[in-house]
């Protein structure tokens, strides 16, 4: 089967937001780059209606894109060639199952992203993983809110967290998290499709929320109620220019800012419930 590769660049919105909208179209899979998002579409599904949907998205969230025809014998090879392993210090290697392993790192995550966000190529996921190294996970009750590929929930499990609940509104993310948990031989992650309304549990000791600014801001009151006192909320998906807004809103909702990490123009913060 022949494919079109769409390369989305210069987006004025985070790529996870763009992916969430594109995921409702007919693309087969996505690959997350540091400053781009690649999407693969079967040639037969390139319709005027789909291009119109992309144009409408571009009007709402400005970005550039170009498409390239990839013959059937090369498209998977092209995808594999562009999906490079990510090494985060000596702490964590994120790779697909067709990459070679590395026994020298503390943690190794096998992530086949398909149509879900989260491979550590983007600054937000990279920073979340790097920040996770400094927390105590042993026996902690964890919620991964907006789990994408399940990468953060899987890492939390490898670091000793138990139990773990992972949720995402996207069906592709729900399915991909289950698949990646299985690939990594993780058995203690419960996965649900939906928003915070599907979460009946409270008393989480750590909540991971690698989403976007607007969802984080809107969810802070609910996330506060779900955490135990002194529980930690790790957030990312917002840019440096949003720092004051996010921190002010977090403090208004009872959090203190315990740690902050910047990677290029993106921030990752750890908030503590007081």
C-alpha positions as CSV (number, residue, x, y, z in Angstrom):
1,X,0.0,0.0,0.0
2,X,1.3,3.5,-0.9
3,X,1.2,6.2,1.8
4,X,1.4,9.9,2.0
5,X,3.6,11.3,4.7
6,X,2.4,14.6,6.0
7,X,5.0,16.7,7.8
8,X,3.5,19.3,10.2
9,X,5.9,22.1,11.3
10,X,5.9,25.6,12.9
11,X,2.7,24.9,14.8
12,X,1.5,27.7,17.0
13,X,0.0,25.1,19.4
14,X,1.6,22.0,21.0
15,X,1.9,19.0,18.8
16,X,-0.1,16.8,21.2
17,X,-3.1,19.1,20.6
18,X,-2.6,19.0,16.9
19,X,-2.2,15.2,17.1
20,X,-5.5,14.9,19.0
21,X,-7.4,16.6,16.2
22,X,-5.6,14.8,13.4
23,X,-6.2,11.5,15.2
24,X,-9.9,11.9,14.3
25,X,-9.0,11.7,10.6
26,X,-7.9,8.7,8.6
27,X,-4.2,8.7,9.4
28,X,-2.7,5.3,10.1
29,X,0.1,6.3,12.5
30,X,2.1,9.3,13.7
31,X,5.6,9.9,14.7
32,X,6.6,12.7,17.1
33,X,9.7,14.7,16.3
34,X,11.3,17.4,18.4
35,X,10.0,20.2,16.2
36,X,7.6,18.4,13.9
37,X,4.8,15.9,13.7
38,X,4.7,13.3,10.9
39,X,1.5,11.6,10.0
40,X,1.0,8.7,7.5
41,X,-2.1,8.4,5.4
42,X,-3.0,5.5,3.0
43,X,-2.9,7.0,-0.5
44,X,-6.5,5.8,-1.2
45,X,-7.8,7.9,1.7
46,X,-6.5,11.2,0.5
47,X,-9.8,12.9,-0.2
48,X,-10.8,16.6,-0.6
49,X,-12.7,16.3,2.6
50,X,-9.6,15.4,4.6
51,X,-7.6,18.3,3.1
52,X,-10.5,20.6,3.9
53,X,-10.4,19.4,7.6
54,X,-6.6,20.1,7.7
55,X,-7.2,23.6,6.2
56,X,-9.8,24.2,8.9
57,X,-7.4,23.2,11.6
58,X,-4.7,25.4,10.0
59,X,-7.0,28.4,10.3
60,X,-7.6,27.6,13.9
61,X,-4.1,26.5,14.9
62,X,-1.6,27.9,12.4
63,X,1.0,25.5,11.1
64,X,2.9,24.6,8.0
65,X,2.7,21.2,6.3
66,X,3.9,19.3,3.3
67,X,3.0,15.9,2.0
68,X,5.2,13.3,0.2
69,X,4.2,10.1,-1.5
70,X,6.0,7.1,0.0
71,X,5.7,3.9,-2.1
72,X,4.4,0.8,-0.3
73,X,7.8,-1.0,-0.1
74,X,9.4,2.0,1.6
75,X,6.8,3.6,3.9
76,X,7.4,1.4,7.0
77,X,11.2,1.7,6.4
78,X,10.7,5.5,6.2
79,X,8.8,5.6,9.5
80,X,11.4,3.4,11.2
81,X,14.3,5.6,9.9
82,X,12.7,8.7,11.3
83,X,11.8,7.3,14.7
84,X,15.1,7.6,16.5
85,X,15.7,6.3,20.0
86,X,15.9,8.9,22.7
87,X,18.4,8.7,25.5
88,X,17.7,10.8,28.6
89,X,21.0,11.1,30.5
90,X,22.0,7.6,31.8
91,X,18.5,7.3,33.2
92,X,16.2,6.2,30.4
93,X,16.2,5.0,26.9
94,X,13.0,5.2,24.8
95,X,13.0,3.1,21.7
96,X,10.7,1.1,19.4
97,X,10.8,-2.7,19.3
98,X,12.9,-2.6,16.1
99,X,15.7,-0.7,17.8
100,X,18.5,-2.4,19.7
101,X,18.5,-2.3,23.4
102,X,21.0,-0.7,25.8
103,X,21.9,-2.5,29.0
104,X,23.8,0.5,30.4
105,X,20.8,2.7,31.2
106,X,18.8,2.4,34.4
107,X,15.4,2.1,32.6
108,X,14.5,1.1,29.1
109,X,11.1,1.8,27.6
110,X,9.8,0.1,24.4
111,X,7.2,2.4,22.9
112,X,5.5,1.8,19.5
113,X,3.5,5.0,19.3
114,X,1.1,4.3,16.4
115,X,-1.5,7.1,16.7
116,X,-0.7,8.2,20.2
117,X,1.4,11.0,21.6
118,X,4.5,10.4,23.8
119,X,7.9,9.1,22.7
120,X,10.1,11.7,24.5
121,X,11.1,13.4,21.2
122,X,9.1,16.4,22.2
123,X,10.4,18.6,25.0
124,X,7.4,18.0,27.3
125,X,7.6,14.2,27.5
126,X,11.4,14.4,27.7
127,X,11.2,16.7,30.7
128,X,8.5,14.7,32.4
129,X,10.8,11.6,32.2
130,X,13.8,13.5,33.4
131,X,11.9,15.0,36.3
132,X,10.5,11.6,37.3
133,X,14.0,10.4,38.2
134,X,14.0,12.5,41.4
135,X,10.7,11.2,42.9
136,X,10.1,8.3,45.2
137,X,7.8,5.9,43.3
138,X,8.0,2.8,45.5
139,X,4.4,1.6,46.2
140,X,2.9,4.9,45.2
141,X,-0.7,5.2,43.9
142,X,-0.4,7.0,40.6
143,X,-2.7,8.6,38.0
144,X,-1.4,9.2,34.5
145,X,-3.9,11.8,33.1
146,X,-3.7,12.0,29.3
147,X,-1.5,8.9,29.0
148,X,-1.0,9.0,25.2
149,X,1.3,6.0,24.5
150,X,1.4,5.1,28.2
151,X,5.0,6.0,28.4
152,X,4.9,7.8,31.8
153,X,2.7,5.2,33.4
154,X,5.0,2.4,32.2
155,X,8.0,4.2,33.5
156,X,6.2,4.8,36.9
157,X,5.6,1.0,37.1
158,X,9.2,0.2,36.3
159,X,10.2,2.6,39.1
160,X,8.0,0.8,41.6
161,X,4.7,2.5,41.6
162,X,1.6,0.4,42.3
163,X,-1.3,0.7,41.6
164,X,-1.4,2.9,38.5
165,X,-4.4,4.3,36.6
166,X,-3.9,5.6,33.1
167,X,-6.6,7.6,31.2
168,X,-7.0,9.3,27.9
169,X,-9.9,10.6,25.9
170,X,-8.6,9.1,22.7
171,X,-9.4,5.5,21.7
172,X,-6.1,5.2,20.0
173,X,-4.2,6.2,23.1
174,X,-6.3,3.8,25.2
175,X,-5.4,0.9,22.9
176,X,-1.7,2.0,22.5
177,X,-1.2,2.2,26.2
178,X,-2.5,-1.4,26.6
179,X,-0.2,-2.6,23.8
180,X,2.9,-0.8,25.1
181,X,2.3,-2.0,28.7
182,X,2.1,-5.6,27.3
183,X,5.4,-5.1,25.3
184,X,7.1,-3.9,28.4
185,X,5.6,-6.7,30.5
186,X,3.8,-4.3,32.8
187,X,0.8,-5.9,34.5
188,X,-0.3,-3.3,37.1
189,X,-1.6,-0.5,34.9
190,X,-5.4,-0.1,34.7
191,X,-6.3,1.8,31.5
192,X,-9.6,3.7,30.9
193,X,-10.8,5.8,28.0
194,X,-12.3,9.2,29.0
195,X,-11.7,12.4,31.0
196,X,-11.4,12.8,34.7
197,X,-15.1,11.9,35.1
198,X,-14.2,8.2,34.5
199,X,-12.0,8.3,37.6
200,X,-13.8,7.1,40.6
201,X,-10.7,6.8,42.8
202,X,-9.1,9.4,45.0
203,X,-6.1,9.3,47.3
204,X,-3.5,9.4,44.5
205,X,0.0,10.2,45.8
206,X,1.4,11.2,42.4
207,X,-0.5,12.5,39.3
208,X,1.2,12.9,35.9
209,X,-0.4,15.4,33.5
210,X,1.5,15.9,30.3
211,X,-1.3,17.5,28.3
212,X,-1.6,21.2,27.5
213,X,-2.1,24.5,29.2
214,X,-5.9,24.9,28.9
215,X,-6.7,21.4,30.1
216,X,-4.2,21.6,33.0
217,X,-5.7,24.9,34.2
218,X,-9.3,23.7,33.9
219,X,-8.4,20.4,35.7
220,X,-6.4,21.8,38.7
221,X,-9.4,21.9,41.1
222,X,-10.3,18.3,40.4
223,X,-6.7,17.1,40.5
224,X,-6.2,18.8,43.8
225,X,-9.2,16.9,45.3
226,X,-7.8,13.6,43.9
227,X,-4.4,14.0,45.6
228,X,-3.5,13.2,49.2
229,X,-2.1,15.9,51.3
230,X,1.6,16.4,50.3
231,X,0.8,14.5,47.1
232,X,2.6,15.6,44.0
233,X,1.2,16.8,40.6
234,X,3.7,16.8,37.7
235,X,2.6,18.9,34.8
236,X,3.9,19.8,31.3
237,X,2.5,20.8,28.0
238,X,2.8,24.6,28.4
239,X,5.3,27.2,27.2
240,X,7.5,29.6,29.1
241,X,5.3,32.5,28.4
242,X,2.5,30.7,30.3
243,X,4.5,30.2,33.4
244,X,3.0,33.1,35.4
245,X,-0.6,32.1,34.5
246,X,0.0,28.5,35.4
247,X,1.8,29.2,38.7
248,X,-0.8,31.8,39.8
249,X,-3.7,29.4,39.1
250,X,-1.9,26.5,40.8
251,X,-1.4,28.6,43.9
252,X,-5.0,29.7,43.9
253,X,-6.0,26.1,43.9
254,X,-3.8,25.2,46.9
255,X,-0.6,24.0,45.3
256,X,2.9,25.1,45.9
257,X,5.6,24.9,43.1
258,X,8.2,22.4,44.3
259,X,10.3,22.2,41.2
260,X,10.5,23.6,37.7
261,X,12.4,22.4,34.6
262,X,12.7,24.2,31.3
263,X,13.7,22.6,28.0
264,X,13.8,25.0,25.1
265,X,10.5,26.9,25.3
266,X,8.6,24.3,27.3
267,X,8.2,23.9,31.0
268,X,7.7,20.9,33.3
269,X,6.7,21.6,37.0
270,X,6.1,19.6,40.1
271,X,3.3,20.9,42.3
272,X,2.7,19.8,45.8
273,X,-0.7,19.8,47.5
274,X,-0.8,21.7,50.8
